Amino acid sequence: MSRLERRPEPSRRMMLASPLLAAVAMLLSGSVLFFLMGQEPLYAFYVYFIKPWTTLYGVGELLLKATPLILCGVGLALGFRANVNNIGADGQLTVGAIAAGAVALYFDEVQAWWVLPLMLLAGALGGMLWAAIPALLRTRFNTNEILVSLMLVYVSYHLLSYLVHGPMRDPAGFNFPQSKMFSDAATLPLLVEGLRVNGAFILSLLAALGAWFFCKHSFAGYRMQVSGMAPAAALYAGFSEPRNVWLAFMVSGALSGIAGVGEVAGPLGQMQPSVSAGYGFAAIIVAYVGRLHPLGVVLSALLMSLLYIGGETAQIELQVPSAITGMFQGLLLFYLLAADLFIHYRFKPRMRRLPVTSGEQA
């Protein structure tokens, strides 16, 4: 028999190596899976992981998918560093999209430069408002923010469905559950003509850079990190836990809301029954693969975006099921958690205690 024993504090090199080990293990498991599905593993990997990069349009789609993952992942990483487990980024993204869509439809006839900044502000405030609910319930009633934020995701889905089937539905849209197309003033500018990647990608990089500066050079960032790593020390130092909870939820809600604006004012261009492909949930994996570091989140978001685009390409060319994308995401998180387990703990055999004889007792 053996038991787990905590190792000494792991080195930074080991912590950075674990995502790479998880990615390699994911690829090895994927090769076995492709073989069992009757696919040639090397060609399947080429279609899944290499082909999306071979065209300019494919690169644009990768950056487009990475944008909401970066925005949501950076906000979640800040919260996780402070031991604030916000699982509701997808709901905050959805409410941010609703708030921005309401502004775009209200000023539908206005062609002015301030419409788009107003949408971004409304999206950030909408995400913050939705994030304020679990923050308030945790700080005031000590409720579990994981359950509350997760439940609110499905409430936001139903709210969006009600609006696109009712008040926001296009009266000239043949009864389809969608709004009018947004005006040019209410859409994000494209970065490259002919590609769908837009200005939201620049905002996501600025958000990651700002989060890095916040964590590295601000007292509030230091306070949040101490609260996550050593809650007892933070309490002794007089750091306010409710303040950290509110700050984590507000930043995450604002960034997730802006991600929602990037969807409805970007590739969608209107309100639809669904504005997210599960980006808020995938951003949880992105945050942990990026080691809760804002710049690491950017790299892990690109990897996760590749899993999305590669899954779509493999589905078309290899005729594999669409669930292959979710499987690779799950494998990546599973192997990352397993690598972290063996980094922080080791197996130590239990010493068998021999029975004491009567002669030895004497």
VEXDREN-2710 file (C-alpha; in Angstrom, 1 decimal):
% VEXDREN-2710
k/r/px/py/pz
1/MET/0.0/0.0/0.0
2/SER/1.1/3.6/-0.6
3/ARG/-0.1/7.1/0.2
4/LEU/0.3/10.5/-1.3
5/GLU/2.9/12.8/0.2
6/ARG/3.2/16.4/-0.6
7/ARG/6.5/17.3/-2.3
8/PRO/8.5/20.4/-1.5
9/GLU/7.5/23.5/-3.5
10/PRO/7.9/22.7/-7.2
11/SER/10.2/24.8/-9.3
12/ARG/8.9/27.3/-11.9
13/ARG/10.4/25.1/-14.6
14/MET/8.3/22.1/-13.6
15/MET/5.2/24.2/-13.5
16/LEU/5.8/25.5/-17.0
17/ALA/6.6/22.0/-18.3
18/SER/3.4/20.4/-17.1
19/PRO/1.2/22.0/-19.9
20/LEU/3.7/20.8/-22.5
21/LEU/3.6/17.3/-21.0
22/ALA/-0.2/17.4/-21.0
23/ALA/-0.3/18.5/-24.7
24/VAL/2.1/15.6/-25.6
25/ALA/-0.1/13.1/-23.7
26/MET/-3.2/14.5/-25.4
27/LEU/-1.6/14.0/-28.9
28/LEU/-0.5/10.4/-28.0
29/SER/-4.1/9.6/-26.8
30/GLY/-5.5/11.2/-30.0
31/SER/-3.3/9.1/-32.2
32/VAL/-4.7/6.0/-30.6
33/LEU/-8.2/7.3/-31.0
34/PHE/-7.7/8.1/-34.7
35/PHE/-6.3/4.7/-35.3
36/LEU/-9.3/3.0/-33.6
37/MET/-11.6/5.2/-35.8
38/GLY/-9.9/3.8/-38.9
39/GLN/-7.9/7.0/-39.7
40/GLU/-4.2/7.2/-40.5
41/PRO/-2.9/9.1/-37.4
42/LEU/-0.2/11.2/-39.1
43/TYR/-2.6/12.5/-41.8
44/ALA/-5.3/13.0/-39.2
45/PHE/-2.9/15.1/-37.1
46/TYR/-2.0/17.1/-40.2
47/VAL/-5.6/17.9/-40.9
48/TYR/-6.4/18.7/-37.3
49/PHE/-3.3/20.6/-36.2
50/ILE/-1.4/21.8/-39.2
51/LYS/-3.8/22.5/-42.0
52/PRO/-5.7/25.4/-40.3
53/TRP/-2.4/27.4/-40.3
54/THR/-1.6/26.8/-44.0
55/THR/-4.0/29.6/-45.3
56/LEU/-4.4/33.2/-44.4
57/TYR/-8.1/32.7/-43.9
58/GLY/-7.4/29.8/-41.5
59/VAL/-5.1/32.0/-39.5
60/GLY/-7.8/34.7/-39.4
61/GLU/-10.3/32.1/-38.1
62/LEU/-7.8/31.0/-35.4
63/LEU/-7.4/34.5/-34.1
64/LEU/-11.1/35.1/-34.3
65/LYS/-11.8/32.0/-32.1
66/ALA/-9.0/32.9/-29.8
67/THR/-10.4/36.4/-29.0
68/PRO/-13.2/35.5/-26.6
69/LEU/-11.1/32.7/-25.1
70/ILE/-8.4/35.3/-24.2
71/LEU/-10.8/37.8/-22.8
72/CYS/-12.7/35.2/-20.7
73/GLY/-9.6/33.3/-19.8
74/VAL/-7.7/36.4/-18.5
75/GLY/-10.6/37.4/-16.3
76/LEU/-11.0/33.9/-14.9
77/ALA/-7.3/33.5/-14.3
78/LEU/-7.3/36.7/-12.1
79/GLY/-10.1/35.2/-10.1
80/PHE/-8.6/31.8/-9.8
81/ARG/-5.3/33.3/-8.5
82/ALA/-7.4/34.8/-5.6
83/ASN/-9.2/31.6/-5.0
84/VAL/-12.4/33.0/-6.4
85/ASN/-14.0/30.2/-8.6
86/ASN/-16.1/32.0/-11.2
87/ILE/-17.6/29.3/-13.5
88/GLY/-20.2/31.6/-15.1
89/ALA/-18.1/33.4/-17.7
90/ASP/-20.4/32.1/-20.5
91/GLY/-23.4/33.7/-18.8
92/GLN/-21.6/37.0/-18.3
93/LEU/-20.6/36.9/-22.0
94/THR/-24.2/36.3/-23.0
95/VAL/-25.6/39.2/-20.9
96/GLY/-22.8/41.5/-22.2
97/ALA/-23.9/40.6/-25.7
98/ILE/-27.5/41.3/-24.8
99/ALA/-26.6/44.7/-23.4
100/ALA/-24.5/45.6/-26.4
101/GLY/-27.2/44.4/-28.8
102/ALA/-29.8/46.5/-27.1
103/VAL/-27.7/49.6/-27.6
104/ALA/-27.1/48.7/-31.3
105/LEU/-30.8/48.2/-32.0
106/TYR/-31.8/51.4/-30.1
107/PHE/-29.4/53.5/-32.1
108/ASP/-30.0/51.6/-35.3
109/GLU/-30.5/54.7/-37.4
110/VAL/-27.5/56.5/-35.9
111/GLN/-24.3/56.5/-37.9
112/ALA/-21.9/57.9/-35.4
113/TRP/-18.5/56.9/-34.1
114/TRP/-19.6/56.8/-30.5
115/VAL/-22.1/53.9/-31.0
116/LEU/-19.4/51.2/-30.9
117/PRO/-17.7/52.5/-27.7
118/LEU/-21.1/52.8/-26.1
119/MET/-21.8/49.1/-27.0
120/LEU/-18.4/48.1/-25.4
121/LEU/-19.3/50.0/-22.3
122/ALA/-22.8/48.5/-22.1
123/GLY/-21.3/45.0/-22.7
124/ALA/-18.8/45.4/-19.9
125/LEU/-21.5/46.8/-17.5
126/GLY/-23.8/43.9/-18.5
127/GLY/-21.2/41.3/-17.7
128/MET/-20.3/43.1/-14.4
129/LEU/-24.0/43.2/-13.4
130/TRP/-24.3/39.4/-14.0
131/ALA/-21.1/38.7/-12.1
132/ALA/-22.2/40.9/-9.2
133/ILE/-25.0/38.4/-8.3
134/PRO/-22.6/35.6/-7.2
135/ALA/-20.2/38.1/-5.7
136/LEU/-23.0/39.6/-3.5
137/LEU/-24.3/36.2/-2.5
138/ARG/-20.8/35.0/-1.5
139/THR/-19.8/38.1/0.4
140/ARG/-23.1/38.6/2.1
141/PHE/-24.5/35.1/2.7
142/ASN/-21.4/32.9/2.1
143/THR/-23.0/31.0/-0.7
144/ASN/-20.9/28.8/-3.1
145/GLU/-20.0/31.0/-6.0
146/ILE/-19.4/27.9/-8.2
147/LEU/-23.0/26.8/-8.1
148/VAL/-24.5/30.3/-8.3
149/SER/-22.4/31.5/-11.2
150/LEU/-23.0/28.2/-13.1
151/MET/-26.8/28.3/-12.6
152/LEU/-26.8/31.9/-13.9
153/VAL/-25.3/30.7/-17.2
154/TYR/-28.5/28.9/-18.0
155/VAL/-30.6/31.8/-16.8
156/SER/-28.8/34.0/-19.3
157/TYR/-29.4/31.5/-22.1
158/HIS/-33.1/31.6/-21.4
159/LEU/-33.1/35.4/-21.2
160/LEU/-31.4/35.6/-24.6
161/SER/-33.9/33.1/-26.1
162/TYR/-36.8/35.1/-24.8
163/LEU/-35.5/38.4/-26.3
164/VAL/-34.7/37.0/-29.8
165/HIS/-38.1/35.3/-29.9
166/GLY/-39.9/38.5/-28.6
167/PRO/-38.7/42.1/-28.0
168/MET/-35.5/41.9/-30.1
169/ARG/-36.9/39.8/-33.0
170/ASP/-36.7/41.4/-36.5
171/PRO/-40.3/42.2/-37.6
172/ALA/-39.2/41.7/-41.2
173/GLY/-37.3/38.5/-40.5
174/PHE/-40.0/36.0/-41.5
175/ASN/-40.5/35.0/-37.8
176/PHE/-36.9/33.7/-37.4
177/PRO/-35.6/34.1/-33.8
178/GLN/-33.0/36.8/-34.6
179/SER/-32.7/40.5/-34.5
180/LYS/-32.0/43.0/-37.3
181/MET/-28.5/43.1/-38.7
182/PHE/-26.5/45.8/-36.9
183/SER/-25.6/49.0/-38.7
184/ASP/-22.0/49.7/-39.9
185/ALA/-21.5/52.0/-36.9
186/ALA/-22.4/49.1/-34.5
187/THR/-19.9/46.6/-36.0
188/LEU/-16.2/46.1/-35.2
189/PRO/-13.7/47.0/-37.9
190/LEU/-11.9/44.2/-39.6
191/LEU/-8.2/43.9/-39.1
192/VAL/-7.5/42.5/-42.6
193/GLU/-9.8/42.8/-45.5
194/GLY/-11.3/39.4/-46.5
195/LEU/-10.8/37.9/-43.0
196/ARG/-13.3/37.9/-40.2
197/VAL/-10.9/38.7/-37.4
198/ASN/-11.7/42.2/-36.0
199/GLY/-10.7/44.8/-33.6
200/ALA/-11.8/42.7/-30.6
201/PHE/-8.6/40.7/-31.0
202/ILE/-6.5/43.8/-30.3
203/LEU/-8.7/44.5/-27.3
204/SER/-8.0/41.0/-26.0
205/LEU/-4.2/41.5/-26.3
206/LEU/-4.5/44.8/-24.5
207/ALA/-6.5/43.1/-21.8
208/ALA/-3.9/40.4/-21.3
209/LEU/-1.1/43.0/-21.2
210/GLY/-3.1/45.1/-18.7
211/ALA/-3.8/42.0/-16.5
212/TRP/-0.1/41.2/-16.5
213/PHE/0.8/44.7/-15.4
214/PHE/-1.9/44.5/-12.7
215/CYS/-0.6/41.3/-11.3
216/LYS/3.1/42.2/-11.5
217/HIS/3.1/45.9/-10.5
218/SER/0.0/46.7/-8.5
219/PHE/-0.7/46.2/-4.8
220/ALA/-4.2/45.0/-5.6
221/GLY/-2.8/42.2/-7.8
222/TYR/-0.3/41.3/-5.1
223/ARG/-3.2/41.2/-2.5
224/MET/-5.2/38.9/-4.7
225/GLN/-2.3/36.5/-5.2
226/VAL/-1.5/36.3/-1.5
227/SER/-5.2/35.7/-0.7
228/GLY/-5.2/32.7/-3.1
229/MET/-1.8/31.2/-2.1
230/ALA/-2.0/31.8/1.7
231/PRO/-5.4/32.8/2.9
232/ALA/-4.3/32.7/6.6
233/ALA/-1.4/35.1/5.9
234/ALA/-3.7/37.4/3.9
235/LEU/-6.1/37.5/6.8
236/TYR/-3.3/38.2/9.3
237/ALA/-2.1/41.0/7.0
238/GLY/-5.6/42.6/7.1
239/PHE/-6.4/41.9/3.4
240/SER/-10.1/42.1/2.8
241/GLU/-11.5/38.9/1.4
242/PRO/-14.8/40.5/0.2
243/ARG/-12.8/43.2/-1.6
244/ASN/-10.9/40.5/-3.5
245/VAL/-14.1/38.6/-4.4
246/TRP/-15.7/41.7/-5.7
247/LEU/-12.7/42.8/-7.7
248/ALA/-12.2/39.3/-9.2
249/PHE/-15.9/39.1/-10.3
250/MET/-16.0/42.6/-11.6
251/VAL/-12.9/42.3/-13.8
252/SER/-14.0/38.8/-15.0
253/GLY/-17.5/40.0/-15.7
254/ALA/-16.3/43.1/-17.6
255/LEU/-13.9/41.1/-19.8
256/SER/-16.5/38.4/-20.5
257/GLY/-19.1/41.0/-21.4
258/ILE/-16.6/42.6/-23.9
259/ALA/-16.1/39.1/-25.3
260/GLY/-19.9/39.0/-25.9
261/VAL/-19.7/42.4/-27.7
262/GLY/-17.0/40.9/-29.9
263/GLU/-19.3/38.2/-31.0
264/VAL/-22.5/40.1/-31.8
265/ALA/-20.7/43.1/-33.2
266/GLY/-18.2/40.9/-35.0
267/PRO/-18.9/37.6/-36.9
268/LEU/-22.6/37.4/-36.0
269/GLY/-23.6/41.0/-36.7
270/GLN/-26.9/40.5/-34.9
271/MET/-28.6/38.9/-31.9
272/GLN/-29.2/35.2/-32.3
273/PRO/-30.5/32.4/-30.0
274/SER/-26.9/31.5/-29.2
275/VAL/-23.9/33.9/-29.2
276/SER/-21.3/31.6/-27.6
277/ALA/-19.9/28.3/-28.7
278/GLY/-19.1/27.5/-25.0
279/TYR/-16.2/29.9/-24.9
280/GLY/-16.8/30.7/-21.2
281/PHE/-16.5/27.1/-20.2
282/ALA/-13.5/26.4/-22.5
283/ALA/-11.8/29.5/-21.0
284/ILE/-11.6/27.6/-17.7
285/ILE/-9.2/25.1/-19.4
286/VAL/-7.5/28.0/-21.1
287/ALA/-6.8/29.7/-17.8
288/TYR/-5.3/26.6/-16.2
289/VAL/-3.3/25.5/-19.2
290/GLY/-1.9/29.1/-19.2
291/ARG/-0.9/28.6/-15.5
292/LEU/-3.1/31.4/-14.5
293/HIS/-0.7/33.9/-16.1
294/PRO/-2.2/36.5/-18.4
295/LEU/0.4/36.0/-21.1
296/GLY/0.3/32.3/-20.8
297/VAL/-3.5/32.5/-21.3
298/VAL/-2.9/34.1/-24.8
299/LEU/-0.8/31.0/-25.8
300/SER/-3.2/28.5/-24.4
301/ALA/-6.1/30.3/-26.1
302/LEU/-4.4/29.9/-29.4
303/LEU/-4.1/26.2/-28.7
304/MET/-7.7/25.9/-27.7
305/SER/-8.7/27.9/-30.8
306/LEU/-6.7/25.4/-32.9
307/LEU/-8.7/22.6/-31.3
308/TYR/-12.0/24.3/-32.4
309/ILE/-10.9/25.0/-36.0
310/GLY/-9.1/21.7/-36.3
311/GLY/-12.1/19.8/-35.1
312/GLU/-14.3/21.5/-37.8
313/THR/-11.7/20.7/-40.5
314/ALA/-11.4/17.1/-39.4
315/GLN/-15.2/16.8/-39.3
316/ILE/-15.4/17.8/-42.9
317/GLU/-12.4/16.0/-44.4
318/LEU/-12.2/12.9/-42.2
319/GLN/-15.9/12.5/-41.4
320/VAL/-15.3/12.2/-37.7
321/PRO/-17.9/13.3/-35.2
322/SER/-18.1/16.8/-33.9
323/ALA/-17.6/15.6/-30.4
324/ILE/-13.9/15.1/-31.2
325/THR/-13.2/18.7/-30.2
326/GLY/-14.7/18.3/-26.7
327/MET/-12.8/15.1/-26.3
328/PHE/-9.4/16.8/-27.0
329/GLN/-10.3/19.6/-24.7
330/GLY/-11.2/17.2/-21.9
331/LEU/-8.0/15.1/-22.5
332/LEU/-5.9/18.3/-22.3
333/LEU/-7.5/19.3/-18.9
334/PHE/-7.3/15.7/-17.6
335/TYR/-3.6/15.3/-18.4
336/LEU/-2.8/18.8/-17.0
337/LEU/-4.5/18.0/-13.7
338/ALA/-2.6/14.6/-13.6
339/ALA/0.7/16.3/-14.3
340/ASP/0.0/18.8/-11.5
341/LEU/-0.8/16.0/-9.2
342/PHE/2.5/14.3/-9.7
343/ILE/4.4/17.6/-9.5
344/HIS/2.9/18.5/-6.1
345/TYR/2.7/14.9/-4.7
346/ARG/4.5/11.7/-4.7
347/PHE/3.6/8.1/-3.7
348/LYS/5.2/6.9/-0.5
349/PRO/4.9/3.3/0.4
350/ARG/3.3/2.6/3.8
351/MET/5.5/0.7/6.3
352/ARG/3.9/-2.5/7.4
353/ARG/3.9/-2.8/11.1
354/LEU/4.8/-6.3/12.3
355/PRO/2.7/-7.7/15.1
356/VAL/4.5/-7.6/18.4
357/THR/5.0/-11.1/20.0
358/SER/4.5/-11.8/23.7
359/GLY/8.3/-12.5/24.0
360/GLU/9.1/-9.1/22.6
361/GLN/6.7/-7.4/24.9
362/ALA/8.4/-9.0/27.9
END
